[in-house]
Protein backbone atom coordinates (compact mmCIF):
# COMPACT_ATOMS: atom_id res chain seq x y z
CA UNK A 1 0.00 0.00 0.00
CA UNK A 2 2.94 2.34 0.44
CA UNK A 3 4.30 1.90 -3.07
CA UNK A 4 5.26 5.13 -4.84
CA UNK A 5 3.29 5.62 -8.00
CA UNK A 6 3.87 8.14 -10.74
CA UNK A 7 0.14 8.61 -11.24
CA UNK A 8 -2.76 8.59 -8.82
CA UNK A 9 -5.42 7.82 -11.38
CA UNK A 10 -5.30 6.79 -15.01
CA UNK A 11 -8.44 6.49 -17.15
CA UNK A 12 -8.13 4.77 -20.49
CA UNK A 13 -11.07 4.93 -22.90
CA UNK A 14 -13.59 4.78 -20.08
CA UNK A 15 -17.32 4.81 -20.75
CA UNK A 16 -20.22 4.69 -18.33
CA UNK A 17 -23.87 3.96 -18.94
CA UNK A 18 -26.66 3.27 -16.46
CA UNK A 19 -28.62 0.19 -17.50
CA UNK A 20 -29.45 0.33 -21.20
CA UNK A 21 -29.45 4.14 -21.38
CA UNK A 22 -26.99 5.94 -23.65
CA UNK A 23 -23.52 6.54 -22.22
CA UNK A 24 -23.29 9.42 -19.77
CA UNK A 25 -19.49 9.34 -20.01
CA UNK A 26 -17.66 8.41 -23.19
CA UNK A 27 -14.07 7.78 -24.17
CA UNK A 28 -12.49 9.35 -21.09
CA UNK A 29 -8.72 9.09 -21.14
CA UNK A 30 -6.69 11.16 -18.70
CA UNK A 31 -4.16 10.93 -15.90
CA UNK A 32 -4.19 12.57 -12.47
CA UNK A 33 -0.77 13.07 -10.90
CA UNK A 34 0.14 13.10 -7.22
CA UNK A 35 0.08 16.55 -5.63
CA UNK A 36 -1.90 18.21 -8.41
CA UNK A 37 -4.98 20.36 -7.97
CA UNK A 38 -7.77 19.81 -10.51
CA UNK A 39 -11.01 21.62 -11.10
CA UNK A 40 -13.67 19.64 -12.92
CA UNK A 41 -16.11 21.91 -14.69
CA UNK A 42 -19.01 21.55 -17.01
CA UNK A 43 -22.66 22.38 -17.36
CA UNK A 44 -25.32 20.60 -15.35
CA UNK A 45 -25.80 17.11 -16.74
CA UNK A 46 -22.36 17.09 -18.32
CA UNK A 47 -21.42 14.04 -16.24
CA UNK A 48 -19.34 15.62 -13.46
CA UNK A 49 -20.98 13.63 -10.66
CA UNK A 50 -20.78 10.40 -12.68
CA UNK A 51 -17.07 10.95 -13.23
CA UNK A 52 -16.58 11.64 -9.53
CA UNK A 53 -18.46 8.42 -8.70
CA UNK A 54 -15.93 6.53 -10.77
CA UNK A 55 -13.14 8.35 -8.96
CA UNK A 56 -14.43 7.62 -5.45
CA UNK A 57 -15.19 4.00 -6.36
CA UNK A 58 -18.96 4.15 -6.02
CA UNK A 59 -19.37 2.90 -9.57
CA UNK A 60 -17.55 0.63 -11.98
CA UNK A 61 -17.30 1.81 -15.60
CA UNK A 62 -19.18 0.06 -18.38
CA UNK A 63 -16.02 -0.13 -20.45
CA UNK A 64 -12.42 0.95 -20.49
CA UNK A 65 -9.68 0.66 -17.89
CA UNK A 66 -9.04 2.56 -14.67
CA UNK A 67 -5.86 2.35 -12.65
CA UNK A 68 -5.75 3.91 -9.21
CA UNK A 69 -2.67 4.04 -6.98
CA UNK A 70 -0.99 1.78 -9.51
CA UNK A 71 -3.63 -0.96 -9.44
CA UNK A 72 -6.23 -1.95 -12.00
CA UNK A 73 -9.42 -1.33 -10.09
CA UNK A 74 -11.71 -2.85 -12.72
CA UNK A 75 -10.52 -6.34 -11.92
CA UNK A 76 -9.93 -5.64 -8.24
CA UNK A 77 -12.09 -7.86 -6.02
CA UNK A 78 -14.63 -5.80 -4.09
CA UNK A 79 -13.17 -7.03 -0.81
CA UNK A 80 -10.04 -4.96 -1.58
CA UNK A 81 -11.90 -1.73 -2.38
CA UNK A 82 -11.99 -0.48 1.25
CA UNK A 83 -8.19 -0.21 1.24
CA UNK A 84 -8.42 2.14 -1.72
CA UNK A 85 -11.40 4.08 -0.43
CA UNK A 86 -9.54 4.81 2.81
CA UNK A 87 -6.98 6.70 0.78
CA UNK A 88 -9.69 8.95 -0.60
CA UNK A 89 -11.54 11.83 0.99
CA UNK A 90 -14.91 12.63 -0.52
CA UNK A 91 -17.17 15.64 -0.13
CA UNK A 92 -20.50 14.59 -1.59
CA UNK A 93 -22.79 17.11 -3.23
CA UNK A 94 -25.59 16.07 -0.86
CA UNK A 95 -23.09 15.79 2.05
CA UNK A 96 -24.18 12.22 2.93
CA UNK A 97 -23.81 12.68 6.66
CA UNK A 98 -25.07 9.89 8.90
CA UNK A 99 -28.28 11.42 10.21
CA UNK A 100 -28.33 9.84 13.65
CA UNK A 101 -24.69 10.65 14.40
CA UNK A 102 -23.50 13.96 15.84
CA UNK A 103 -21.18 16.25 13.90
CA UNK A 104 -18.30 14.94 16.02
CA UNK A 105 -19.12 11.29 15.28
CA UNK A 106 -19.58 12.01 11.57
CA UNK A 107 -16.14 13.60 11.35
CA UNK A 108 -14.63 10.79 13.43
CA UNK A 109 -16.11 8.06 11.21
CA UNK A 110 -13.19 7.63 8.75
CA UNK A 111 -10.73 7.37 11.64
CA UNK A 112 -12.86 4.82 13.48
CA UNK A 113 -13.43 2.77 10.33
CA UNK A 114 -9.67 2.73 9.82
CA UNK A 115 -9.27 1.27 13.30
CA UNK A 116 -7.95 4.36 15.13
CA UNK A 117 -8.02 4.13 18.91
CA UNK A 118 -10.66 6.29 20.58
CA UNK A 119 -7.94 8.26 22.40
CA UNK A 120 -6.44 9.16 19.02
CA UNK A 121 -9.76 10.34 17.63
CA UNK A 122 -10.86 13.03 20.07
CA UNK A 123 -8.17 15.68 19.56
CA UNK A 124 -7.95 15.59 15.76
CA UNK A 125 -11.72 15.68 15.40
CA UNK A 126 -12.09 18.50 17.91
CA UNK A 127 -9.38 20.51 16.17
CA UNK A 128 -10.92 19.90 12.77
CA UNK A 129 -14.36 20.99 14.00
CA UNK A 130 -12.78 24.08 15.49
CA UNK A 131 -11.06 24.80 12.21
CA UNK A 132 -14.30 24.69 10.26
CA UNK A 133 -15.92 26.81 12.96
CA UNK A 134 -18.21 24.16 14.36
CA UNK A 135 -16.78 23.45 17.81
CA UNK A 136 -19.95 24.69 19.40
CA UNK A 137 -21.99 22.32 17.20
CA UNK A 138 -19.96 19.18 17.87
CA UNK A 139 -22.88 17.32 19.42
CA UNK A 140 -25.48 18.64 16.99
CA UNK A 141 -27.11 16.21 14.58
CA UNK A 142 -27.26 16.98 10.84
CA UNK A 143 -31.03 17.51 10.88
CA UNK A 144 -30.57 20.48 13.23
CA UNK A 145 -27.77 22.05 11.17
CA UNK A 146 -27.94 24.50 8.29
CA UNK A 147 -26.81 23.51 4.80
CA UNK A 148 -23.57 25.42 5.27
CA UNK A 149 -22.86 23.73 8.59
CA UNK A 150 -23.55 20.31 7.11
CA UNK A 151 -21.21 21.08 4.24
CA UNK A 152 -18.44 22.04 6.64
CA UNK A 153 -18.96 18.80 8.60
CA UNK A 154 -18.77 16.88 5.31
CA UNK A 155 -15.53 18.63 4.39
CA UNK A 156 -14.05 18.04 7.86
CA UNK A 157 -14.93 14.35 7.51
CA UNK A 158 -13.32 14.19 4.06
CA UNK A 159 -10.00 15.68 5.13
CA UNK A 160 -9.67 14.37 8.71
CA UNK A 161 -7.55 11.40 7.65
CA UNK A 162 -5.36 13.41 5.28
CA UNK A 163 -6.37 11.47 2.17
CA UNK A 164 -4.08 10.80 -0.78
CA UNK A 165 -6.79 12.16 -3.04
CA UNK A 166 -9.61 14.53 -2.11
CA UNK A 167 -12.68 14.50 -4.33
CA UNK A 168 -15.19 17.27 -3.73
CA UNK A 169 -18.48 17.71 -5.55
CA UNK A 170 -19.54 21.38 -5.42
CA UNK A 171 -17.99 21.77 -1.95
CA UNK A 172 -18.67 25.48 -1.65
CA UNK A 173 -22.20 25.51 -2.98
CA UNK A 174 -23.90 26.12 0.35
CA UNK A 175 -21.48 28.42 2.16
CA UNK A 176 -20.91 32.17 2.06
CA UNK A 177 -18.02 33.53 -0.05
CA UNK A 178 -15.80 33.99 3.00
CA UNK A 179 -16.25 30.38 4.12
CA UNK A 180 -15.92 29.18 0.51
CA UNK A 181 -12.51 30.83 0.31
CA UNK A 182 -11.50 29.41 3.66
CA UNK A 183 -12.47 25.90 2.59
CA UNK A 184 -10.60 26.32 -0.66
CA UNK A 185 -7.52 27.34 1.32
CA UNK A 186 -7.92 24.16 3.37
CA UNK A 187 -7.88 22.13 0.16
CA UNK A 188 -4.81 24.04 -0.96
CA UNK A 189 -3.12 23.39 2.35
CA UNK A 190 -3.82 19.68 2.00
CA UNK A 191 -2.52 19.80 -1.55
CA UNK A 192 0.67 21.70 -0.77
CA UNK A 193 1.56 20.52 2.74
CA UNK A 194 0.43 16.91 2.59
CA UNK A 195 0.67 16.35 -1.16
CA UNK A 196 -2.96 15.37 -1.50
CA UNK A 197 -4.26 15.30 -5.05
CA UNK A 198 -7.40 17.43 -5.13
CA UNK A 199 -10.28 17.17 -7.58
CA UNK A 200 -13.00 19.78 -7.10
CA UNK A 201 -16.10 19.72 -9.24
CA UNK A 202 -17.59 23.17 -9.54
CA UNK A 203 -19.32 25.50 -11.94
CA UNK A 204 -18.21 28.56 -10.00
CA UNK A 205 -15.72 30.13 -12.41
CA UNK A 206 -14.59 32.63 -9.78
CA UNK A 207 -13.39 29.74 -7.66
CA UNK A 208 -11.13 28.48 -10.44
CA UNK A 209 -9.04 31.63 -10.34
CA UNK A 210 -8.43 31.40 -6.60
CA UNK A 211 -6.04 28.48 -6.85
CA UNK A 212 -2.90 29.26 -8.82
CA UNK A 213 -1.51 26.48 -10.99
CA UNK A 214 -4.67 24.45 -10.73
CA UNK A 215 -5.62 22.27 -13.69
CA UNK A 216 -8.96 22.42 -15.41
CA UNK A 217 -10.86 19.40 -16.66
CA UNK A 218 -13.88 20.42 -18.65
CA UNK A 219 -16.69 17.94 -19.29
CA UNK A 220 -19.12 18.46 -22.14
CA UNK A 221 -21.92 15.94 -22.69
CA UNK A 222 -19.94 13.17 -21.08
CA UNK A 223 -16.70 13.84 -22.94
CA UNK A 224 -13.61 15.60 -21.75
CA UNK A 225 -12.57 18.59 -23.78
CA UNK A 226 -8.95 17.93 -24.63
CA UNK A 227 -8.09 19.99 -27.70
CA UNK A 228 -4.37 19.92 -26.98
CA UNK A 229 -4.18 16.34 -25.78
CA UNK A 230 -2.79 17.61 -22.50
CA UNK A 231 -5.30 15.63 -20.42
CA UNK A 232 -4.41 12.46 -22.21
CA UNK A 233 -0.68 13.10 -22.13
CA UNK A 234 -0.27 15.75 -19.43
CA UNK A 235 3.08 17.44 -18.97
CA UNK A 236 4.26 16.91 -15.38
CA UNK A 237 5.27 20.51 -14.81
CA UNK A 238 2.65 22.58 -16.55
CA UNK A 239 -1.07 22.95 -16.26
CA UNK A 240 -3.61 21.49 -18.60
CA UNK A 241 -5.31 24.83 -18.74
CA UNK A 242 -4.22 27.48 -16.36
CA UNK A 243 -6.87 28.87 -14.07
CA UNK A 244 -5.35 32.32 -14.44
CA UNK A 245 -6.09 32.17 -18.15
CA UNK A 246 -9.80 32.04 -17.52
CA UNK A 247 -11.83 35.23 -17.98
CA UNK B 1 -6.42 29.96 9.49
CA UNK B 2 -5.72 28.33 6.14
CA UNK B 3 -3.34 25.81 7.64
CA UNK B 4 -4.64 22.34 8.14
CA UNK B 5 -4.92 21.57 11.87
CA UNK B 6 -1.70 19.84 12.80
CA UNK B 7 -3.54 17.10 14.62
CA UNK B 8 -5.47 16.02 11.55
CA UNK B 9 -4.80 12.35 11.58
CA UNK B 10 -2.53 10.37 9.36
CA UNK B 11 -3.40 6.71 9.18
CA UNK B 12 -0.22 4.90 8.22
CA UNK B 13 -0.87 1.64 10.01
CA UNK B 14 -4.56 1.64 10.62
CA UNK B 15 -5.54 2.12 6.99
CA UNK B 16 -5.59 -1.59 6.46
CA UNK B 17 -7.82 -2.30 9.44
CA UNK B 18 -10.46 -4.84 8.55
CA UNK B 19 -11.78 -5.93 11.94
CA UNK B 20 -15.05 -5.02 13.58
CA UNK B 21 -15.67 -1.60 14.99
CA UNK B 22 -15.38 -1.16 18.72
CA UNK B 23 -18.63 -1.97 20.50
CA UNK B 24 -19.65 1.53 21.56
CA UNK B 25 -18.87 2.89 18.10
CA UNK B 26 -20.67 0.11 16.26
CA UNK B 27 -23.73 0.45 18.47
CA UNK B 28 -24.02 4.15 17.58
CA UNK B 29 -23.90 3.57 13.82
CA UNK B 30 -27.43 2.17 13.74
CA UNK B 31 -30.19 3.85 15.72
CA UNK B 32 -31.22 1.63 18.63
CA UNK B 33 -34.90 0.77 18.88
CA UNK B 34 -35.14 -0.19 22.58
CA UNK B 35 -36.88 -3.49 21.73
CA UNK B 36 -39.78 -1.55 20.27
CA UNK B 37 -39.86 -3.65 17.09
CA UNK B 38 -41.72 -6.94 16.77
CA UNK B 39 -38.71 -9.18 16.24
CA UNK B 40 -37.57 -9.65 19.87
CA UNK B 41 -41.12 -10.60 20.77
CA UNK B 42 -41.52 -12.95 17.80
CA UNK B 43 -38.28 -14.64 18.86
CA UNK B 44 -39.57 -14.80 22.46
CA UNK B 45 -42.74 -16.61 21.36
CA UNK B 46 -40.84 -19.00 19.11
CA UNK B 47 -38.27 -19.82 21.81
CA UNK B 48 -41.10 -20.37 24.33
CA UNK B 49 -42.68 -22.86 21.89
CA UNK B 50 -39.35 -24.66 21.46
CA UNK B 51 -38.88 -24.85 25.24
CA UNK B 52 -42.34 -26.39 25.71
CA UNK B 53 -41.86 -28.79 22.77
CA UNK B 54 -38.40 -29.80 23.96
CA UNK B 55 -39.56 -30.32 27.54
CA UNK B 56 -42.48 -32.40 26.27
CA UNK B 57 -40.24 -34.45 24.00
CA UNK B 58 -37.70 -35.07 26.75
CA UNK B 59 -40.43 -36.01 29.25
CA UNK B 60 -41.92 -38.47 26.73
CA UNK B 61 -38.49 -39.99 26.13
CA UNK B 62 -37.92 -40.42 29.88
CA UNK B 63 -41.38 -41.87 30.33
CA UNK B 64 -40.86 -44.41 27.56
CA UNK B 65 -37.38 -45.35 28.75
CA UNK B 66 -38.48 -45.84 32.35
CA UNK B 67 -41.50 -47.91 31.35
CA UNK B 68 -39.38 -49.99 29.00
CA UNK B 69 -36.75 -50.58 31.69
CA UNK B 70 -39.43 -51.67 34.17
CA UNK B 71 -41.17 -54.04 31.81
CA UNK B 72 -38.78 -55.31 29.23
CA UNK B 73 -36.93 -57.74 31.51
CA UNK B 74 -40.05 -59.49 32.77
CA UNK B 75 -42.72 -61.87 31.56
CA UNK B 76 -46.12 -62.75 32.97
CA UNK B 77 -47.40 -66.29 33.01
CA UNK B 78 -51.17 -66.71 33.07
CA UNK B 79 -52.64 -70.04 34.18
CA UNK B 80 -56.05 -70.12 32.53
CA UNK B 81 -58.00 -72.91 34.21
CA UNK B 82 -61.57 -72.69 35.49
CA UNK B 83 -61.10 -75.37 38.17
CA UNK B 84 -59.64 -73.63 41.18
CA UNK B 85 -57.82 -76.69 42.56
CA UNK B 86 -56.36 -77.63 39.21
CA UNK B 87 -55.37 -74.02 38.64
CA UNK B 88 -53.57 -73.91 41.99
CA UNK B 89 -51.65 -77.13 41.31
CA UNK B 90 -50.71 -76.03 37.79
CA UNK B 91 -49.56 -72.68 39.15
CA UNK B 92 -47.28 -74.35 41.69
CA UNK B 93 -45.87 -76.70 39.08
CA UNK B 94 -45.26 -73.86 36.62
CA UNK B 95 -43.55 -71.74 39.28
CA UNK B 96 -41.32 -74.64 40.19
CA UNK B 97 -40.42 -75.34 36.57
CA UNK B 98 -39.59 -71.69 35.94
CA UNK B 99 -37.43 -71.34 39.05
CA UNK B 100 -34.84 -73.72 37.68
CA UNK B 101 -34.36 -71.84 34.41
CA UNK B 102 -31.08 -70.03 33.72
CA UNK B 103 -32.77 -66.93 32.28
CA UNK B 104 -35.10 -66.53 35.28
CA UNK B 105 -33.96 -64.49 38.28
CA UNK B 106 -37.13 -64.48 40.37
CA UNK B 107 -40.59 -65.97 40.31
CA UNK B 108 -43.55 -64.57 42.24
CA UNK B 109 -47.01 -66.06 42.25
CA UNK B 110 -49.38 -63.12 42.50
CA UNK B 111 -51.65 -63.82 45.49
CA UNK B 112 -55.32 -64.31 44.59
CA UNK B 113 -56.31 -61.58 47.04
CA UNK B 114 -54.11 -59.10 45.18
CA UNK B 115 -55.68 -60.07 41.85
CA UNK B 116 -59.16 -59.78 43.29
CA UNK B 117 -58.35 -56.34 44.63
CA UNK B 118 -57.02 -55.29 41.22
CA UNK B 119 -60.05 -56.50 39.31
CA UNK B 120 -62.82 -55.71 41.76
CA UNK B 121 -63.33 -52.13 40.55
CA UNK B 122 -64.20 -53.48 37.11
CA UNK B 123 -65.95 -56.80 37.83
CA UNK B 124 -67.56 -56.20 41.22
CA UNK B 125 -67.54 -58.33 44.36
CA UNK B 126 -68.19 -61.58 42.47
CA UNK B 127 -64.70 -61.59 40.95
CA UNK B 128 -62.80 -64.76 41.84
CA UNK B 129 -65.94 -66.74 42.68
CA UNK B 130 -66.92 -69.94 40.92
CA UNK B 131 -69.13 -67.85 38.64
CA UNK B 132 -66.31 -65.58 37.57
CA UNK B 133 -62.99 -67.40 37.82
CA UNK B 134 -59.85 -65.42 37.14
CA UNK B 135 -56.54 -66.79 35.85
CA UNK B 136 -53.61 -67.20 38.20
CA UNK B 137 -50.66 -64.91 37.48
CA UNK B 138 -46.94 -65.50 37.92
CA UNK B 139 -44.56 -62.51 37.66
CA UNK B 140 -41.25 -63.72 36.29
CA UNK B 141 -38.17 -61.46 36.37
CA UNK B 142 -35.53 -62.29 33.78
CA UNK B 143 -31.82 -61.56 33.76
CA UNK B 144 -32.28 -59.74 30.45
CA UNK B 145 -34.88 -59.11 27.80
CA UNK B 146 -36.02 -62.43 26.36
CA UNK B 147 -36.05 -63.02 22.63
CA UNK B 148 -39.16 -64.33 20.90
CA UNK B 149 -37.54 -67.80 20.68
CA UNK B 150 -36.79 -67.82 24.40
CA UNK B 151 -40.39 -66.86 25.13
CA UNK B 152 -41.51 -69.78 22.94
CA UNK B 153 -39.11 -72.11 24.81
CA UNK B 154 -40.60 -71.02 28.16
CA UNK B 155 -44.07 -71.62 26.73
CA UNK B 156 -43.03 -75.10 25.60
CA UNK B 157 -41.52 -75.85 29.01
CA UNK B 158 -44.81 -75.05 30.71
CA UNK B 159 -46.97 -77.03 28.26
CA UNK B 160 -46.46 -80.28 30.15
CA UNK B 161 -46.76 -78.78 33.67
CA UNK B 162 -49.66 -76.47 33.02
CA UNK B 163 -51.49 -76.94 29.70
CA UNK B 164 -53.44 -73.71 30.26
CA UNK B 165 -50.36 -71.57 30.78
CA UNK B 166 -49.72 -68.56 28.56
CA UNK B 167 -46.44 -66.64 28.60
CA UNK B 168 -46.66 -62.92 27.81
CA UNK B 169 -43.66 -60.64 27.44
CA UNK B 170 -44.77 -57.50 29.28
CA UNK B 171 -43.03 -55.28 26.78
CA UNK B 172 -45.37 -56.54 24.09
CA UNK B 173 -48.40 -55.23 25.97
CA UNK B 174 -47.10 -51.71 25.81
CA UNK B 175 -45.70 -51.76 22.28
CA UNK B 176 -48.56 -49.60 20.91
CA UNK B 177 -48.00 -47.19 23.79
CA UNK B 178 -44.26 -47.04 23.03
CA UNK B 179 -45.03 -46.46 19.39
CA UNK B 180 -47.42 -43.66 20.28
CA UNK B 181 -44.80 -42.11 22.58
CA UNK B 182 -42.17 -42.35 19.83
CA UNK B 183 -44.56 -40.67 17.39
CA UNK B 184 -45.10 -37.85 19.89
CA UNK B 185 -41.34 -37.44 20.29
CA UNK B 186 -40.91 -37.17 16.52
CA UNK B 187 -43.74 -34.65 16.50
CA UNK B 188 -41.90 -32.59 19.14
CA UNK B 189 -38.71 -32.75 17.05
CA UNK B 190 -40.59 -31.71 13.93
CA UNK B 191 -42.14 -28.81 15.86
CA UNK B 192 -38.70 -27.71 17.06
CA UNK B 193 -37.34 -27.87 13.50
CA UNK B 194 -40.31 -25.88 12.19
CA UNK B 195 -39.95 -23.24 14.89
CA UNK B 196 -36.19 -23.01 14.24
CA UNK B 197 -37.00 -22.45 10.57
CA UNK B 198 -39.58 -19.81 11.51
CA UNK B 199 -37.03 -18.10 13.78
CA UNK B 200 -34.46 -18.03 10.98
CA UNK B 201 -37.11 -16.67 8.59
CA UNK B 202 -38.10 -13.95 11.07
CA UNK B 203 -34.48 -12.90 11.57
CA UNK B 204 -33.90 -12.99 7.80
CA UNK B 205 -36.86 -10.68 7.21
CA UNK B 206 -35.84 -8.39 10.05
CA UNK B 207 -32.22 -8.19 8.88
CA UNK B 208 -33.30 -7.47 5.30
CA UNK B 209 -35.70 -4.81 6.51
CA UNK B 210 -33.03 -3.25 8.78
CA UNK B 211 -30.56 -3.31 5.90
CA UNK B 212 -33.05 -1.62 3.57
CA UNK B 213 -33.86 1.01 6.21
CA UNK B 214 -30.19 1.80 6.78
CA UNK B 215 -28.94 1.36 3.25
CA UNK B 216 -27.82 5.01 3.09
CA UNK B 217 -25.73 4.58 6.22
CA UNK B 218 -24.24 1.38 4.83
CA UNK B 219 -23.33 3.12 1.58
CA UNK B 220 -21.68 5.98 3.46
CA UNK B 221 -19.72 3.53 5.61
CA UNK B 222 -18.62 1.68 2.47
CA UNK B 223 -17.58 4.85 0.69
CA UNK B 224 -15.57 5.95 3.72
CA UNK B 225 -13.65 2.67 3.62
CA UNK B 226 -15.76 0.45 5.84
CA UNK B 227 -15.39 -3.26 5.14
CA UNK B 228 -18.14 -5.85 4.78
CA UNK B 229 -17.01 -7.33 8.09
CA UNK B 230 -17.47 -3.97 9.80
CA UNK B 231 -20.93 -3.46 8.30
CA UNK B 232 -21.95 -7.02 9.15
CA UNK B 233 -20.64 -6.52 12.68
CA UNK B 234 -22.80 -3.42 13.12
CA UNK B 235 -25.95 -5.31 12.12
CA UNK B 236 -24.98 -8.39 14.09
CA UNK B 237 -24.79 -6.36 17.28
CA UNK B 238 -28.35 -5.31 16.72
CA UNK B 239 -29.48 -8.86 15.84
CA UNK B 240 -27.65 -10.30 18.87
CA UNK B 241 -29.25 -7.79 21.22
CA UNK B 242 -32.77 -8.44 19.89
CA UNK B 243 -32.25 -12.21 19.82
CA UNK B 244 -30.81 -12.31 23.36
CA UNK B 245 -33.69 -10.28 24.71
CA UNK B 246 -36.26 -12.42 22.90
CA UNK B 247 -34.55 -15.70 23.76
CA UNK B 248 -34.45 -15.11 27.49
CA UNK B 249 -37.99 -13.75 27.62
CA UNK B 250 -39.00 -16.85 25.62
CA UNK B 251 -37.13 -19.13 28.03
CA UNK B 252 -38.94 -17.58 30.98
CA UNK B 253 -42.34 -17.95 29.25
CA UNK B 254 -41.56 -21.52 28.20
CA UNK B 255 -40.38 -22.53 31.68
CA UNK B 256 -43.53 -21.05 33.15
CA UNK B 257 -45.66 -23.14 30.79
CA UNK B 258 -43.61 -26.28 31.53
CA UNK B 259 -43.99 -25.72 35.28
CA UNK B 260 -47.78 -25.36 34.96
CA UNK B 261 -48.01 -28.50 32.81
CA UNK B 262 -45.75 -30.35 35.27
CA UNK B 263 -48.05 -29.42 38.14
CA UNK B 264 -51.07 -30.64 36.18
CA UNK B 265 -49.50 -34.01 35.34
CA UNK B 266 -48.03 -34.60 38.77
CA UNK B 267 -51.49 -34.17 40.29
CA UNK B 268 -52.58 -37.23 38.28
CA UNK B 269 -50.52 -39.29 40.75
CA UNK B 270 -49.81 -41.94 38.10
CA UNK B 271 -46.74 -44.14 38.36
CA UNK B 272 -46.22 -44.04 34.62
CA UNK B 273 -46.41 -40.23 34.46
CA UNK B 274 -43.90 -39.98 37.31
CA UNK B 275 -41.41 -41.71 35.01
CA UNK B 276 -41.61 -38.69 32.70
CA UNK B 277 -39.91 -36.29 35.11
CA UNK B 278 -37.04 -34.15 33.80
CA UNK B 279 -33.50 -34.74 35.03
CA UNK B 280 -30.50 -32.43 35.28
CA UNK B 281 -29.34 -33.30 31.76
CA UNK B 282 -32.80 -32.44 30.41
CA UNK B 283 -32.78 -29.06 32.16
CA UNK B 284 -29.35 -28.33 30.71
CA UNK B 285 -30.70 -29.11 27.23
CA UNK B 286 -33.62 -26.73 27.85
CA UNK B 287 -31.27 -24.05 29.18
CA UNK B 288 -29.23 -24.34 25.97
CA UNK B 289 -32.27 -23.54 23.79
CA UNK B 290 -32.02 -19.72 24.09
CA UNK B 291 -28.30 -19.91 23.37
CA UNK B 292 -28.99 -22.02 20.28
CA UNK B 293 -31.68 -19.51 19.29
CA UNK B 294 -29.24 -16.61 19.59
CA UNK B 295 -26.66 -18.57 17.60
CA UNK B 296 -29.20 -19.34 14.88
CA UNK B 297 -30.24 -15.67 14.73
CA UNK B 298 -26.61 -14.53 14.49
CA UNK B 299 -25.77 -16.96 11.69
CA UNK B 300 -28.96 -16.06 9.79
CA UNK B 301 -28.34 -12.34 10.28
CA UNK B 302 -24.72 -12.63 9.13
CA UNK B 303 -25.65 -14.59 6.00
CA UNK B 304 -28.50 -12.20 5.16
CA UNK B 305 -26.34 -9.08 5.49
CA UNK B 306 -23.42 -10.69 3.68
CA UNK B 307 -25.69 -11.56 0.73
CA UNK B 308 -27.14 -8.04 0.68
CA UNK B 309 -23.65 -6.50 0.74
CA UNK B 310 -22.52 -8.63 -2.18
CA UNK B 311 -25.05 -6.79 -4.32
CA UNK B 312 -23.31 -3.50 -3.52
CA UNK B 313 -19.98 -2.33 -4.91
Interface residues (C-beta under 8 A of the other chain):
Chain A: X1 X56 X57 X58 X59 X60 X78 X79 X81 X82 X83 X85 X86 X87 X88 X90 X96 X97 X98 X99 X100 X101 X105 X109 X110 X111 X112 X113 X114 X115 X116 X118 X120 X121 X123 X124 X127 X128 X130 X131 X157 X159 X160 X161 X162 X182 X185 X186 X188 X189 X190 X193 X194
Chain B: X1 X2 X3 X4 X5 X6 X7 X8 X9 X10 X11 X14 X15 X16 X17 X18 X19 X21 X22 X25 X28 X29 X30 X31 X216 X217 X219 X220 X221 X222 X223 X224 X225 X226 X227 X228 X230 X310 X313
